[in-house]
Structures are given as structure tokens and as C-alpha cells.
Amino acid sequence: DTTDVRVYAATNNGGTALVVFNLNQTLSEPVTVTLSRQSTASSVTVETYSKAIYDQSKSNVWAAPTKIDLGAQPLPLALTLDPWSMNVVIVK
């Protein structure tokens, strides 16, 4: 259900930054990243802070967001967002 996903975009150091929220508390959500006039990305990184990471703080564990470097990717790019997560996708 795409109503569970919110996306905000901005230019970022010669590329595009997307801040993507999955508001669904229990389900992962698929998203597709498409940029106008761009069929490839020379680099894509995804940084995620999810409820699962946050919940570790209940045990006094202060975990950092996960960061994945996907390298060069064709666009559009399919991603799956963790439940109740904040994601920063940098596309260059």
C-alpha cells in the first residue's frame, strides 16, 4: 500500500537525495526509484534506521543505522523498505 510510504527529494552534491519513510509498523514496503532523464546511477547508497534498530535501545544498545553501498545501478531501481523505517537514498 503506497499510502504507507512518504518520499522527499533534494539535490545532493551532484546527485539526488531521497528521504523515504515506511510508515507501516509491521510490513516491508517495495518502492521503485526513478529519476527523470537518468537510466543509470554511477553510485547508490542506502542508509536505514528502522524500528528494529531503535528497539535495541530498550536493552541499552545504541545501534547505528545500517548503510549499504550498492555501487553503480540501472534505473529504475527496486528497493524494499524495512517496517517503520527512515531511509536515505543517495543517487549519483
N, C-alpha and C positions, 0 to 999 in steps of 0.2 A: 504494500500500500504506500504509494509515493507521498501521501499526506504525512507520513512519519519522518520524512526527510526534508531538511532545510539546507539550502546552499547559498553561500555568499562568496562572491568572487572579487578579486582585485589584481591589478598588475603587481608584479613582484620581481625586481631585479632582472629584467629582460624576459620574464615568463609570466605565468599566471598562478596565483594562489587561490585555492578553493578551500573554504572552511565549510565542512559538511557535517551536519548533526543527524544522527539517527535517534529519533525520539521514542522509538519502540523499546519498551523495557525488557522484552523477552525474545524478540526475533531479530535475526540479522536481516539487513536490507540490501538488495542489489541496487547498484547505481551504475550509470554509464557516463563517462566523462567524454564530452565532445567539445571541441573548440572550433570556432569559425575559421575557415581558411587554413586549417592545420590538420594534416593527415598523419603526422608522426611527431613524437616528442623526443628530443635528444636525451632528456633525463626526467624521471618522475620519482618523487619521494612521497611517502605517506607516513604521517605521524598520527598516532591514535591514543587517545585517553578514554578508556571505557569504564563502565560501572564495575566490571571485574577487577580492573586495576585499582579503582577507588576503594572497593570493598576490602582490599588488603589493609587499608589504614585502620580498620577495626581491630586488627591484630598488631597495630603499631608498626606496620610495614609501609613505607612511603615510596612506592614504586614509581619509576619514571614512565612516561608514555613510551609506547613501542614505536620504533622508527624503522621503516623498510625502504631500502633504495631499490627501485625496480629497474633502474637504468633506462636505456632507450626503449620506447614502446610505440606501437602503432596506435593511432586514434581512429575511432572511439575506443576507450579503454573501460573494460568492465571491472568493477570493484565490489566487494561485499563488506558492508559496514557492520561492526560488532553491535550487539544490542546496547542501547543507551550510551552512545559514544559521540565524542567530538573528534573530528578528523581534519588534519590539514594536508591537503594535496598540493604539492608544488610541481608544476608542469613547465618545462623549458623547451 
